[in-house]
Amino acid sequence: MEKQDLRTLTEAERTILRKRGIHMIKQGIQKGEVARLLGVNKNTVSNWWKSYAARGTAGLSEQKRGAPSEAKKLLSAAQETAIQKMLIDTMPDQLKLDYALWTRKAVRELVKREFDVSLAINTMGDYLRKWGFTPQKPKK
């Protein structure tokens, strides 16, 4: 059988294919033969078997890939909460910052002063957007 690209299959189809491969191995069919019958690489079947041996049927389902989003954050949840509270309760001049209104630059300086964490201006904008703070147009 010709090799197939598993990326073209849906998640459910890939899971069924994995279960079928494990079932074939349990019936005594060699991994190389299972790979040939299912149209995948022998190493893929070996990885399925290792995952099944380690975690059972749960090991055959799709795993989320990549680093967790929390691992990339520069501010902890407690720091984020503290900054949000300061933004809501005070104005920049009350915290001895040289700004009249909260801007990305002002919040960035506050974070640097309070937690000694340097953030890029665009990253600060991402945090503010995530927290629900949107840019406002001043009234003329």
MARSENU-118825 format. One record per residue: x negated, y, z negated of N, C-alpha, C in turn; residue in three letters; residue number from 0. Coordinates in nm, 3 decimals, always signed. Each point is the difference from the previous one (the first is absolute). Layout:
# residues N
site n_u:X&n_v:Y&n_w:Z&ca_u:X&ca_v:Y&ca_w:Z&c_u:X&c_v:Y&c_w:Z&res:ALA&n:NUM
...
END
This chain:
# residues 140
site n_u:-0.085&n_v:-0.119&n_w:+0.000&ca_u:+0.085&ca_v:+0.119&ca_w:+0.000&c_u:-0.089&c_v:+0.125&c_w:+0.000&res:MET&n:0
site n_u:+0.043&n_v:+0.099&n_w:+0.070&ca_u:-0.076&ca_v:+0.124&ca_w:+0.010&c_u:+0.013&c_v:+0.081&c_w:-0.129&res:GLU&n:1
site n_u:-0.107&n_v:+0.068&n_w:-0.037&ca_u:-0.001&ca_v:+0.080&ca_w:-0.123&c_u:+0.102&c_v:+0.114&c_w:+0.011&res:LYS&n:2
site n_u:+0.068&n_v:+0.029&n_w:-0.110&ca_u:+0.096&ca_v:+0.109&ca_w:+0.000&c_u:-0.045&c_v:+0.109&c_w:-0.096&res:GLN&n:3
site n_u:+0.039&n_v:+0.122&n_w:+0.032&ca_u:-0.034&ca_v:+0.115&ca_w:-0.083&c_u:+0.106&c_v:+0.014&c_w:-0.108&res:ASP&n:4
site n_u:-0.037&n_v:-0.027&n_w:-0.124&ca_u:+0.097&ca_v:+0.003&ca_w:-0.110&c_u:+0.052&c_v:+0.141&c_w:-0.027&res:LEU&n:5
site n_u:-0.073&n_v:+0.101&n_w:+0.048&ca_u:+0.046&ca_v:+0.138&ca_w:-0.021&c_u:+0.128&c_v:+0.030&c_w:+0.076&res:ARG&n:6
site n_u:+0.028&n_v:-0.078&n_w:+0.104&ca_u:+0.121&ca_v:+0.025&ca_w:+0.080&c_u:+0.123&c_v:-0.063&c_w:-0.065&res:THR&n:7
site n_u:-0.020&n_v:-0.087&n_w:-0.099&ca_u:+0.112&ca_v:-0.065&ca_w:-0.067&c_u:+0.051&c_v:+0.086&c_w:-0.116&res:LEU&n:8
site n_u:+0.125&n_v:-0.022&n_w:-0.036&ca_u:+0.054&ca_v:+0.071&ca_w:-0.116&c_u:-0.055&c_v:-0.063&c_w:-0.127&res:THR&n:9
site n_u:+0.018&n_v:+0.067&n_w:-0.111&ca_u:-0.048&ca_v:-0.050&ca_w:-0.129&c_u:+0.066&c_v:-0.135&c_w:-0.032&res:GLU&n:10
site n_u:+0.128&n_v:-0.012&n_w:+0.026&ca_u:+0.072&ca_v:-0.124&ca_w:-0.028&c_u:-0.053&c_v:-0.115&c_w:+0.087&res:ALA&n:11
site n_u:-0.027&n_v:+0.028&n_w:+0.126&ca_u:-0.053&ca_v:-0.103&ca_w:+0.090&c_u:-0.138&c_v:-0.046&c_w:-0.044&res:GLU&n:12
site n_u:-0.083&n_v:+0.093&n_w:-0.045&ca_u:-0.134&ca_v:-0.037&ca_w:-0.048&c_u:+0.009&c_v:-0.087&c_w:-0.125&res:ARG&n:13
site n_u:+0.093&n_v:+0.033&n_w:-0.089&ca_u:+0.018&ca_v:-0.079&ca_w:-0.122&c_u:+0.045&c_v:-0.141&c_w:+0.035&res:THR&n:14
site n_u:+0.092&n_v:-0.013&n_w:+0.094&ca_u:+0.048&ca_v:-0.132&ca_w:+0.043&c_u:-0.115&c_v:-0.080&c_w:+0.061&res:ILE&n:15
site n_u:-0.083&n_v:+0.065&n_w:+0.079&ca_u:-0.114&ca_v:-0.066&ca_w:+0.063&c_u:-0.098&c_v:-0.050&c_w:-0.107&res:LEU&n:16
site n_u:-0.024&n_v:+0.080&n_w:-0.102&ca_u:-0.089&ca_v:-0.042&ca_w:-0.109&c_u:+0.057&c_v:-0.122&c_w:-0.072&res:ARG&n:17
site n_u:+0.130&n_v:+0.005&n_w:-0.032&ca_u:+0.063&ca_v:-0.112&ca_w:-0.070&c_u:-0.004&c_v:-0.126&c_w:+0.084&res:LYS&n:18
site n_u:+0.021&n_v:+0.013&n_w:+0.129&ca_u:-0.006&ca_v:-0.115&ca_w:+0.090&c_u:-0.141&c_v:-0.059&c_w:-0.001&res:ARG&n:19
site n_u:-0.102&n_v:+0.087&n_w:+0.003&ca_u:-0.138&ca_v:-0.048&ca_w:-0.004&c_u:-0.032&c_v:-0.073&c_w:-0.129&res:GLY&n:20
site n_u:+0.043&n_v:+0.051&n_w:-0.112&ca_u:-0.024&ca_v:-0.065&ca_w:-0.130&c_u:+0.071&c_v:-0.134&c_w:-0.004&res:ILE&n:21
site n_u:+0.122&n_v:-0.005&n_w:+0.051&ca_u:+0.077&ca_v:-0.126&ca_w:+0.003&c_u:-0.074&c_v:-0.105&c_w:+0.083&res:HIS&n:22
site n_u:-0.057&n_v:+0.041&n_w:+0.112&ca_u:-0.073&ca_v:-0.092&ca_w:+0.087&c_u:-0.125&c_v:-0.053&c_w:-0.070&res:MET&n:23
site n_u:-0.071&n_v:+0.088&n_w:-0.074&ca_u:-0.119&ca_v:-0.043&ca_w:-0.072&c_u:+0.038&c_v:-0.100&c_w:-0.109&res:ILE&n:24
site n_u:+0.110&n_v:+0.023&n_w:-0.069&ca_u:+0.047&ca_v:-0.092&ca_w:-0.105&c_u:+0.034&c_v:-0.136&c_w:+0.057&res:LYS&n:25
site n_u:+0.041&n_v:-0.004&n_w:+0.126&ca_u:+0.034&ca_v:-0.127&ca_w:+0.064&c_u:-0.124&c_v:-0.074&c_w:+0.050&res:GLN&n:26
site n_u:-0.118&n_v:+0.060&n_w:-0.017&ca_u:-0.124&ca_v:-0.067&ca_w:+0.033&c_u:-0.062&c_v:+0.041&c_w:+0.131&res:GLY&n:27
site n_u:+0.053&n_v:+0.099&n_w:+0.067&ca_u:-0.057&ca_v:+0.046&ca_w:+0.126&c_u:-0.121&c_v:+0.088&c_w:-0.032&res:ILE&n:28
site n_u:-0.107&n_v:-0.019&n_w:+0.073&ca_u:-0.123&ca_v:+0.077&ca_w:-0.021&c_u:+0.024&c_v:+0.149&c_w:+0.030&res:GLN&n:29
site n_u:-0.074&n_v:+0.087&n_w:-0.069&ca_u:+0.017&ca_v:+0.145&ca_w:+0.018&c_u:-0.029&c_v:+0.043&c_w:+0.143&res:LYS&n:30
site n_u:-0.099&n_v:-0.059&n_w:+0.063&ca_u:-0.032&ca_v:+0.034&ca_w:+0.138&c_u:+0.115&c_v:-0.035&c_w:+0.094&res:GLY&n:31
site n_u:+0.063&n_v:-0.113&n_w:-0.024&ca_u:+0.114&ca_v:-0.041&ca_w:+0.082&c_u:+0.121&c_v:+0.091&c_w:-0.025&res:GLU&n:32
site n_u:+0.021&n_v:+0.037&n_w:-0.127&ca_u:+0.110&ca_v:+0.092&ca_w:-0.034&c_u:-0.022&c_v:+0.134&c_w:+0.072&res:VAL&n:33
site n_u:-0.123&n_v:+0.046&n_w:-0.001&ca_u:-0.032&ca_v:+0.126&ca_w:+0.066&c_u:+0.029&c_v:-0.009&c_w:+0.149&res:ALA&n:34
site n_u:-0.038&n_v:-0.112&n_w:+0.061&ca_u:+0.023&ca_v:-0.017&ca_w:+0.144&c_u:+0.150&c_v:-0.005&c_w:+0.030&res:ARG&n:35
site n_u:+0.077&n_v:-0.072&n_w:-0.083&ca_u:+0.145&ca_v:-0.013&ca_w:+0.023&c_u:+0.074&c_v:+0.133&c_w:-0.018&res:LEU&n:36
site n_u:-0.045&n_v:+0.080&n_w:-0.097&ca_u:+0.068&ca_v:+0.126&ca_w:-0.028&c_u:-0.055&c_v:+0.116&c_w:+0.083&res:LEU&n:37
site n_u:-0.113&n_v:-0.022&n_w:+0.065&ca_u:-0.056&ca_v:+0.104&ca_w:+0.085&c_u:-0.071&c_v:+0.110&c_w:-0.077&res:GLY&n:38
site n_u:-0.066&n_v:-0.040&n_w:-0.110&ca_u:-0.075&ca_v:+0.096&ca_w:-0.080&c_u:-0.141&c_v:-0.051&c_w:-0.020&res:VAL&n:39
site n_u:-0.086&n_v:+0.081&n_w:-0.059&ca_u:-0.137&ca_v:-0.039&ca_w:-0.026&c_u:-0.006&c_v:-0.096&c_w:-0.119&res:ASN&n:40
site n_u:-0.098&n_v:-0.090&n_w:+0.001&ca_u:-0.016&ca_v:-0.096&ca_w:-0.109&c_u:-0.025&c_v:+0.072&c_w:-0.132&res:LYS&n:41
site n_u:-0.077&n_v:+0.112&n_w:+0.004&ca_u:-0.027&ca_v:+0.075&ca_w:-0.123&c_u:+0.128&c_v:+0.059&c_w:-0.058&res:ASN&n:42
site n_u:+0.093&n_v:+0.037&n_w:+0.088&ca_u:+0.129&ca_v:+0.053&ca_w:-0.047&c_u:+0.074&c_v:-0.106&c_w:-0.080&res:THR&n:43
site n_u:+0.003&n_v:-0.122&n_w:+0.050&ca_u:+0.067&ca_v:-0.109&ca_w:-0.071&c_u:-0.070&c_v:-0.027&c_w:-0.133&res:VAL&n:44
site n_u:-0.133&n_v:+0.005&n_w:-0.001&ca_u:-0.074&ca_v:-0.021&ca_w:-0.125&c_u:+0.034&c_v:+0.109&c_w:-0.101&res:SER&n:45
site n_u:+0.012&n_v:+0.124&n_w:+0.046&ca_u:+0.037&ca_v:+0.110&ca_w:-0.090&c_u:+0.141&c_v:-0.019&c_w:-0.055&res:ASN&n:46
site n_u:+0.092&n_v:-0.048&n_w:+0.085&ca_u:+0.136&ca_v:-0.029&ca_w:-0.047&c_u:-0.005&c_v:-0.104&c_w:-0.111&res:TRP&n:47
site n_u:-0.081&n_v:-0.105&n_w:+0.020&ca_u:-0.006&ca_v:-0.108&ca_w:-0.098&c_u:-0.060&c_v:+0.050&c_w:-0.132&res:TRP&n:48
site n_u:-0.106&n_v:+0.080&n_w:+0.009&ca_u:-0.061&ca_v:+0.055&ca_w:-0.122&c_u:+0.100&c_v:+0.086&c_w:-0.076&res:LYS&n:49
site n_u:+0.073&n_v:+0.082&n_w:+0.073&ca_u:+0.099&ca_v:+0.087&ca_w:-0.064&c_u:+0.112&c_v:-0.083&c_w:-0.063&res:SER&n:50
site n_u:+0.042&n_v:-0.104&n_w:+0.067&ca_u:+0.105&ca_v:-0.088&ca_w:-0.053&c_u:-0.051&c_v:-0.073&c_w:-0.124&res:TYR&n:51
site n_u:-0.125&n_v:-0.047&n_w:+0.004&ca_u:-0.057&ca_v:-0.072&ca_w:-0.114&c_u:-0.013&c_v:+0.091&c_w:-0.122&res:ALA&n:52
site n_u:-0.030&n_v:+0.127&n_w:+0.024&ca_u:-0.020&ca_v:+0.092&ca_w:-0.112&c_u:+0.132&c_v:+0.053&c_w:-0.057&res:ALA&n:53
site n_u:+0.097&n_v:+0.029&n_w:+0.087&ca_u:+0.121&ca_v:+0.068&ca_w:-0.047&c_u:+0.130&c_v:-0.071&c_w:+0.034&res:ARG&n:54
site n_u:-0.007&n_v:-0.117&n_w:+0.060&ca_u:+0.121&ca_v:-0.072&ca_w:+0.036&c_u:+0.072&c_v:+0.067&c_w:+0.116&res:GLY&n:55
site n_u:+0.130&n_v:-0.018&n_w:+0.006&ca_u:+0.080&ca_v:+0.055&ca_w:+0.110&c_u:-0.010&c_v:+0.152&c_w:+0.007&res:THR&n:56
site n_u:-0.018&n_v:+0.066&n_w:-0.114&ca_u:-0.013&ca_v:+0.146&ca_w:-0.001&c_u:-0.122&c_v:+0.045&c_w:+0.078&res:ALA&n:57
site n_u:-0.101&n_v:-0.084&n_w:+0.010&ca_u:-0.121&ca_v:+0.035&ca_w:+0.072&c_u:+0.018&c_v:+0.003&c_w:+0.151&res:GLY&n:58
site n_u:+0.114&n_v:-0.052&n_w:+0.047&ca_u:+0.025&ca_v:-0.004&ca_w:+0.144&c_u:+0.072&c_v:+0.124&c_w:+0.051&res:LEU&n:59
site n_u:+0.051&n_v:+0.081&n_w:-0.089&ca_u:+0.071&ca_v:+0.121&ca_w:+0.043&c_u:-0.100&c_v:+0.111&c_w:+0.030&res:SER&n:60
site n_u:+0.046&n_v:+0.104&n_w:+0.071&ca_u:-0.086&ca_v:+0.113&ca_w:+0.038&c_u:-0.049&c_v:+0.072&c_w:-0.125&res:GLU&n:61
site n_u:-0.126&n_v:+0.039&n_w:+0.003&ca_u:-0.059&ca_v:+0.079&ca_w:-0.107&c_u:-0.020&c_v:+0.142&c_w:+0.050&res:GLN&n:62
site n_u:+0.029&n_v:+0.098&n_w:-0.084&ca_u:-0.024&ca_v:+0.138&ca_w:+0.039&c_u:-0.150&c_v:+0.022&c_w:+0.012&res:LYS&n:63
site n_u:-0.041&n_v:+0.064&n_w:+0.109&ca_u:-0.141&ca_v:+0.018&ca_w:+0.029&c_u:-0.049&c_v:+0.138&c_w:-0.044&res:ARG&n:64
site n_u:-0.130&n_v:+0.010&n_w:-0.017&ca_u:-0.060&ca_v:+0.129&ca_w:-0.031&c_u:-0.004&c_v:+0.029&c_w:-0.149&res:GLY&n:65
site n_u:-0.063&n_v:+0.109&n_w:-0.032&ca_u:-0.012&ca_v:+0.043&ca_w:-0.139&c_u:+0.133&c_v:+0.059&c_w:-0.047&res:ALA&n:66
site n_u:+0.036&n_v:-0.021&n_w:-0.125&ca_u:+0.122&ca_v:+0.063&ca_w:-0.051&c_u:-0.013&c_v:+0.152&c_w:+0.003&res:PRO&n:67
site n_u:+0.109&n_v:+0.068&n_w:+0.027&ca_u:-0.007&ca_v:+0.146&ca_w:+0.014&c_u:-0.045&c_v:+0.067&c_w:-0.129&res:SER&n:68
site n_u:+0.028&n_v:-0.060&n_w:-0.114&ca_u:-0.041&ca_v:+0.058&ca_w:-0.128&c_u:-0.152&c_v:+0.000&c_w:-0.015&res:GLU&n:69
site n_u:-0.067&n_v:-0.092&n_w:+0.066&ca_u:-0.145&ca_v:-0.010&ca_w:-0.013&c_u:-0.072&c_v:+0.117&c_w:+0.067&res:ALA&n:70
site n_u:+0.066&n_v:+0.066&n_w:+0.095&ca_u:-0.062&ca_v:+0.109&ca_w:+0.074&c_u:+0.023&c_v:+0.136&c_w:-0.065&res:LYS&n:71
site n_u:+0.085&n_v:+0.006&n_w:-0.100&ca_u:+0.035&ca_v:+0.128&ca_w:-0.060&c_u:-0.114&c_v:+0.055&c_w:-0.086&res:LYS&n:72
site n_u:-0.014&n_v:+0.131&n_w:+0.004&ca_u:-0.103&ca_v:+0.065&ca_w:-0.081&c_u:+0.054&c_v:+0.044&c_w:-0.135&res:LEU&n:73
site n_u:+0.131&n_v:+0.019&n_w:-0.011&ca_u:+0.062&ca_v:+0.039&ca_w:-0.126&c_u:+0.079&c_v:-0.117&c_w:-0.056&res:LEU&n:74
site n_u:-0.010&n_v:-0.021&n_w:-0.130&ca_u:+0.079&ca_v:-0.105&ca_w:-0.064&c_u:+0.145&c_v:+0.047&c_w:-0.013&res:SER&n:75
site n_u:+0.088&n_v:-0.090&n_w:-0.036&ca_u:+0.142&ca_v:+0.034&ca_w:-0.016&c_u:+0.018&c_v:+0.104&c_w:-0.111&res:ALA&n:76
site n_u:-0.076&n_v:-0.014&n_w:-0.108&ca_u:+0.010&ca_v:+0.095&ca_w:-0.112&c_u:-0.048&c_v:+0.139&c_w:+0.043&res:ALA&n:77
site n_u:-0.107&n_v:+0.005&n_w:+0.079&ca_u:-0.050&ca_v:+0.129&ca_w:+0.049&c_u:+0.101&c_v:+0.064&c_w:+0.094&res:GLN&n:78
site n_u:+0.061&n_v:-0.081&n_w:+0.087&ca_u:+0.101&ca_v:+0.053&ca_w:+0.091&c_u:+0.117&c_v:+0.061&c_w:-0.078&res:GLU&n:79
site n_u:+0.045&n_v:-0.072&n_w:-0.101&ca_u:+0.112&ca_v:+0.049&ca_w:-0.082&c_u:-0.035&c_v:+0.131&c_w:-0.069&res:THR&n:80
site n_u:-0.121&n_v:+0.008&n_w:-0.053&ca_u:-0.044&ca_v:+0.121&ca_w:-0.070&c_u:-0.003&c_v:+0.119&c_w:+0.096&res:ALA&n:81
site n_u:-0.053&n_v:-0.019&n_w:+0.119&ca_u:-0.007&ca_v:+0.109&ca_w:+0.099&c_u:+0.141&c_v:+0.042&c_w:+0.041&res:ILE&n:82
site n_u:+0.087&n_v:-0.095&n_w:+0.024&ca_u:+0.138&ca_v:+0.033&ca_w:+0.040&c_u:+0.069&c_v:+0.082&c_w:-0.108&res:GLN&n:83
site n_u:-0.021&n_v:-0.038&n_w:-0.125&ca_u:+0.062&ca_v:+0.073&ca_w:-0.111&c_u:-0.052&c_v:+0.144&c_w:-0.005&res:LYS&n:84
site n_u:-0.130&n_v:+0.017&n_w:+0.022&ca_u:-0.058&ca_v:+0.135&ca_w:+0.002&c_u:+0.057&c_v:+0.083&c_w:+0.114&res:MET&n:85
site n_u:+0.019&n_v:-0.061&n_w:+0.116&ca_u:+0.053&ca_v:+0.072&ca_w:+0.115&c_u:+0.144&c_v:+0.047&c_w:-0.025&res:LEU&n:86
site n_u:+0.076&n_v:-0.082&n_w:-0.068&ca_u:+0.141&ca_v:+0.033&ca_w:-0.025&c_u:+0.014&c_v:+0.103&c_w:-0.112&res:ILE&n:87
site n_u:-0.080&n_v:-0.016&n_w:-0.106&ca_u:+0.018&ca_v:+0.081&ca_w:-0.121&c_u:-0.074&c_v:+0.134&c_w:+0.001&res:ASP&n:88
site n_u:-0.102&n_v:+0.014&n_w:+0.081&ca_u:-0.082&ca_v:+0.122&ca_w:-0.008&c_u:-0.027&c_v:+0.057&c_w:+0.138&res:THR&n:89
site n_u:-0.049&n_v:+0.124&n_w:+0.000&ca_u:-0.045&ca_v:+0.066&ca_w:+0.121&c_u:-0.153&c_v:-0.001&c_w:-0.001&res:MET&n:90
site n_u:-0.063&n_v:+0.014&n_w:+0.116&ca_u:-0.146&ca_v:-0.005&ca_w:+0.004&c_u:-0.068&c_v:+0.104&c_w:-0.090&res:PRO&n:91
site n_u:+0.055&n_v:+0.121&n_w:-0.006&ca_u:-0.064&ca_v:+0.103&ca_w:-0.082&c_u:+0.009&c_v:-0.032&c_w:-0.149&res:ASP&n:92
site n_u:+0.101&n_v:-0.076&n_w:-0.043&ca_u:+0.009&ca_v:-0.041&ca_w:-0.140&c_u:-0.111&c_v:-0.099&c_w:-0.037&res:GLN&n:93
site n_u:-0.049&n_v:-0.071&n_w:+0.100&ca_u:-0.108&ca_v:-0.096&ca_w:-0.023&c_u:-0.137&c_v:+0.060&c_w:+0.036&res:LEU&n:94
site n_u:-0.003&n_v:+0.133&n_w:+0.012&ca_u:-0.122&ca_v:+0.075&ca_w:+0.029&c_u:-0.062&c_v:-0.038&c_w:+0.135&res:LYS&n:95
site n_u:+0.087&n_v:-0.018&n_w:+0.099&ca_u:-0.045&ca_v:-0.020&ca_w:+0.137&c_u:+0.026&c_v:+0.129&c_w:+0.076&res:LEU&n:96
site n_u:-0.077&n_v:+0.027&n_w:+0.104&ca_u:+0.009&ca_v:+0.125&ca_w:+0.073&c_u:+0.107&c_v:-0.002&c_w:+0.110&res:ASP&n:97
site n_u:+0.113&n_v:-0.057&n_w:-0.027&ca_u:+0.107&ca_v:-0.011&ca_w:+0.100&c_u:+0.132&c_v:+0.043&c_w:-0.062&res:TYR&n:98
site n_u:+0.089&n_v:+0.054&n_w:+0.083&ca_u:+0.132&ca_v:+0.040&ca_w:-0.049&c_u:+0.100&c_v:-0.115&c_w:+0.016&res:ALA&n:99
site n_u:-0.017&n_v:-0.080&n_w:+0.104&ca_u:+0.089&ca_v:-0.113&ca_w:+0.026&c_u:-0.082&c_v:-0.127&c_w:+0.015&res:LEU&n:100
site n_u:+0.068&n_v:-0.115&n_w:-0.014&ca_u:-0.069&ca_v:-0.127&ca_w:+0.017&c_u:-0.025&c_v:-0.027&c_w:+0.148&res:TRP&n:101
site n_u:-0.125&n_v:-0.018&n_w:+0.034&ca_u:-0.040&ca_v:-0.039&ca_w:+0.135&c_u:-0.081&c_v:-0.129&c_w:-0.013&res:THR&n:102
site n_u:-0.029&n_v:-0.060&n_w:+0.113&ca_u:-0.083&ca_v:-0.121&ca_w:-0.005&c_u:-0.135&c_v:+0.031&c_w:-0.063&res:ARG&n:103
site n_u:-0.053&n_v:+0.115&n_w:+0.035&ca_u:-0.131&ca_v:+0.040&ca_w:-0.054&c_u:+0.007&c_v:+0.022&c_w:-0.151&res:LYS&n:104
site n_u:+0.108&n_v:+0.062&n_w:-0.047&ca_u:+0.016&ca_v:+0.025&ca_w:-0.144&c_u:+0.013&c_v:-0.132&c_w:-0.076&res:ALA&n:105
site n_u:+0.079&n_v:-0.091&n_w:+0.053&ca_u:+0.018&ca_v:-0.129&ca_w:-0.067&c_u:-0.131&c_v:-0.078&c_w:+0.002&res:VAL&n:106
site n_u:-0.071&n_v:+0.010&n_w:+0.109&ca_u:-0.130&ca_v:-0.067&ca_w:+0.012&c_u:-0.097&c_v:+0.050&c_w:-0.107&res:ARG&n:107
site n_u:-0.004&n_v:+0.131&n_w:-0.021&ca_u:-0.087&ca_v:+0.056&ca_w:-0.104&c_u:+0.045&c_v:-0.044&c_w:-0.139&res:GLU&n:108
site n_u:+0.131&n_v:-0.009&n_w:-0.021&ca_u:+0.052&ca_v:-0.047&ca_w:-0.128&c_u:-0.044&c_v:-0.144&c_w:-0.028&res:LEU&n:109
site n_u:+0.010&n_v:-0.085&n_w:+0.100&ca_u:-0.041&ca_v:-0.140&ca_w:-0.014&c_u:-0.150&c_v:-0.007&c_w:-0.030&res:VAL&n:110
site n_u:-0.078&n_v:+0.079&n_w:+0.071&ca_u:-0.146&ca_v:+0.002&ca_w:-0.021&c_u:-0.032&c_v:+0.044&c_w:-0.143&res:LYS&n:111
site n_u:+0.069&n_v:+0.104&n_w:-0.047&ca_u:-0.027&ca_v:+0.053&ca_w:-0.133&c_u:+0.046&c_v:-0.096&c_w:-0.110&res:ARG&n:112
site n_u:+0.117&n_v:-0.058&n_w:+0.016&ca_u:+0.058&ca_v:-0.085&ca_w:-0.105&c_u:-0.062&c_v:-0.139&c_w:-0.006&res:GLU&n:113
site n_u:-0.023&n_v:-0.060&n_w:+0.117&ca_u:-0.042&ca_v:-0.140&ca_w:+0.002&c_u:-0.135&c_v:-0.023&c_w:+0.067&res:PHE&n:114
site n_u:-0.065&n_v:+0.106&n_w:+0.047&ca_u:-0.130&ca_v:-0.009&ca_w:+0.067&c_u:+0.005&c_v:-0.099&c_w:+0.118&res:ASP&n:115
site n_u:+0.109&n_v:+0.010&n_w:+0.079&ca_u:+0.016&ca_v:-0.082&ca_w:+0.120&c_u:+0.010&c_v:+0.095&c_w:+0.118&res:VAL&n:116
site n_u:-0.092&n_v:-0.016&n_w:+0.096&ca_u:+0.000&ca_v:+0.085&ca_w:+0.119&c_u:+0.086&c_v:-0.065&c_w:+0.108&res:SER&n:117
site n_u:+0.098&n_v:+0.074&n_w:+0.047&ca_u:+0.088&ca_v:-0.049&ca_w:+0.106&c_u:-0.011&c_v:+0.092&c_w:+0.121&res:LEU&n:118
site n_u:+0.012&n_v:-0.059&n_w:+0.118&ca_u:+0.005&ca_v:+0.080&ca_w:+0.121&c_u:+0.134&c_v:+0.073&c_w:+0.004&res:ALA&n:119
site n_u:+0.005&n_v:+0.111&n_w:+0.069&ca_u:+0.123&ca_v:+0.080&ca_w:+0.006&c_u:+0.114&c_v:-0.080&c_w:+0.064&res:ILE&n:120
site n_u:-0.032&n_v:-0.081&n_w:+0.102&ca_u:+0.104&ca_v:-0.082&ca_w:+0.064&c_u:+0.049&c_v:-0.111&c_w:-0.093&res:ASN&n:121
site n_u:-0.091&n_v:-0.056&n_w:-0.080&ca_u:+0.039&ca_v:-0.102&ca_w:-0.097&c_u:+0.092&c_v:+0.060&c_w:-0.104&res:THR&n:122
site n_u:-0.030&n_v:+0.124&n_w:-0.042&ca_u:+0.087&ca_v:+0.067&ca_w:-0.096&c_u:+0.139&c_v:+0.019&c_w:+0.059&res:MET&n:123
site n_u:+0.005&n_v:+0.034&n_w:+0.129&ca_u:+0.129&ca_v:+0.012&ca_w:+0.068&c_u:+0.076&c_v:-0.132&c_w:+0.002&res:GLY&n:124
site n_u:-0.072&n_v:-0.110&n_w:+0.019&ca_u:+0.063&ca_v:-0.132&ca_w:-0.001&c_u:+0.060&c_v:-0.030&c_w:-0.137&res:ASP&n:125
site n_u:-0.077&n_v:+0.031&n_w:-0.105&ca_u:+0.051&ca_v:-0.022&ca_w:-0.136&c_u:+0.125&c_v:+0.085&c_w:-0.024&res:TYR&n:126
site n_u:-0.004&n_v:+0.127&n_w:+0.036&ca_u:+0.114&ca_v:+0.088&ca_w:-0.023&c_u:+0.124&c_v:-0.049&c_w:+0.076&res:LEU&n:127
site n_u:-0.020&n_v:-0.045&n_w:+0.122&ca_u:+0.111&ca_v:-0.052&ca_w:+0.080&c_u:+0.059&c_v:-0.125&c_w:-0.067&res:ARG&n:128
site n_u:-0.087&n_v:-0.087&n_w:-0.049&ca_u:+0.044&ca_v:-0.122&ca_w:-0.067&c_u:+0.079&c_v:+0.032&c_w:-0.127&res:LYS&n:129
site n_u:-0.042&n_v:+0.105&n_w:-0.069&ca_u:+0.068&ca_v:+0.039&ca_w:-0.123&c_u:+0.130&c_v:+0.075&c_w:+0.026&res:TRP&n:130
site n_u:+0.027&n_v:+0.035&n_w:+0.124&ca_u:+0.124&ca_v:+0.068&ca_w:+0.033&c_u:-0.011&c_v:+0.151&c_w:+0.005&res:GLY&n:131
site n_u:-0.119&n_v:+0.055&n_w:-0.008&ca_u:-0.019&ca_v:+0.145&ca_w:+0.011&c_u:-0.016&c_v:+0.035&c_w:+0.148&res:PHE&n:132
site n_u:+0.084&n_v:+0.087&n_w:+0.048&ca_u:-0.004&ca_v:+0.037&ca_w:+0.142&c_u:-0.040&c_v:+0.146&c_w:+0.014&res:THR&n:133
site n_u:-0.062&n_v:+0.036&n_w:+0.113&ca_u:-0.037&ca_v:+0.140&ca_w:+0.020&c_u:+0.125&c_v:+0.086&c_w:+0.018&res:PRO&n:134
site n_u:+0.000&n_v:+0.115&n_w:-0.060&ca_u:+0.114&ca_v:+0.092&ca_w:+0.007&c_u:-0.042&c_v:+0.126&c_w:+0.073&res:GLN&n:135
site n_u:+0.091&n_v:+0.052&n_w:+0.081&ca_u:-0.027&ca_v:+0.129&ca_w:+0.067&c_u:+0.042&c_v:+0.112&c_w:-0.092&res:LYS&n:136
site n_u:-0.084&n_v:+0.099&n_w:-0.020&ca_u:+0.039&ca_v:+0.111&ca_w:-0.086&c_u:+0.107&c_v:+0.086&c_w:+0.067&res:PRO&n:137
site n_u:+0.088&n_v:+0.058&n_w:-0.081&ca_u:+0.102&ca_v:+0.090&ca_w:+0.054&c_u:-0.066&c_v:+0.130&c_w:+0.037&res:LYS&n:138
site n_u:+0.044&n_v:+0.059&n_w:+0.111&ca_u:-0.063&ca_v:+0.125&ca_w:+0.046&c_u:+0.066&c_v:+0.118&c_w:-0.066&res:LYS&n:139
END
